[in-house]
Amino acid sequence: DGKHLALGADDGTVRVAATGAAREHRTLEQLSVVPGATRTYSDHAKAINDVDFHPRSPVLVSASADCTMRFFDYASGAPRASRQCTDTHAVHAVAFHPSGDHLLAATEHHAIHLYDAATFRCYLAPQPSDHHLAPVADARWSADGSLFASCGGDAIKVWDGVTNRCVRTIASAHLGAPVNTLCFGGGGRTLLSCGADSCVRQWDVGSGKLLRVFEGAQQTRRT
């Protein structure tokens, strides 16, 4: 709803802040002394790699190197996570389906982990040949949830959001450099990827054609 922002830290803490307060107080140190402006959760044992808000409920999910995803009801005032989903591998990225019913997890495993958000049942692609050849760095849904995209190693994959089958693979997307993160744009018609080659590349989702290269980035870490 745009009223909150969330931060995950290397020390395993997750912070949720009111957007209005964040505009007035530019640093976490300033925010921390404002009553009710932030909530801090210390449930994780290792670094936080990603966070995502539920699209319909006041729930935040965090992804951690401790192989868990934890769910925080930040509106209730509860001091700890309300639920926990344990994966078999360190979790690099997490993303709610636009309906909130499913959850994508990009992990140190080569397969995308697709979870039922209610039961935590995990689904893998039915064809092992569809899996990445390296750990999955990121995974994101299109705005309507009909597709999702993932990156692992130097490859990008586009998936059918219903059948969980890979419909397109873009190999060596960043000329052999690892692809760190990606997101949909243009109403789901295009895809942006960021790689360790310090470039952002824009792709046509339907054809896999490279549309544009943005050069000159100074950092290659996933943000």
QUIWOMO-V761942 format. One line per field, one symbol per residue. psi: psi as a letter, one per 30 degrees, with the letter a starting at -180 (. if undefined). burial: I if it has 24 or more other C-alpha atoms within 12 Angstrom, else O. A space follows every 50 residues. Layout:
psi = ???
burial = ???
This chain:
psi = ggfllkkklfggkkkkkkeeeeeejfleeeefgjkgelkkkhelfakkfl lkkkfflikkkkklfgglkkkkifffgkflkflkkklflkkelkkkkfff flkkkkaflfkkjjkkfefgkkklkfjfffllglkkelkkllefgfllll kkbgkkkkkkfefhkkfkkjkhehhfkkkelllllhggflkkkklgggkk kkkkeefgkkekkjlgkfkglk.
burial = OOOIIIIIIOOIIIIIIIOOIIOOOOOIOOIOOOOOIIIIIIIIOIIIII IIIIOOOIIIIIIIIIIIIIIIIIOOOOOOIOOIIIIOIIIIIIIIIIOI OIIIIIIIIIIIIIIOIOOIOOIIIOOOOIIIIIIIIIIIIIIOIIIIII IIIIIIIIIIIOOIIIIIIIIOIIOOIIIIIIIIOOOIIIIIIIIIIIII IIIIIOOIOIOOOOOOOOOOOOO
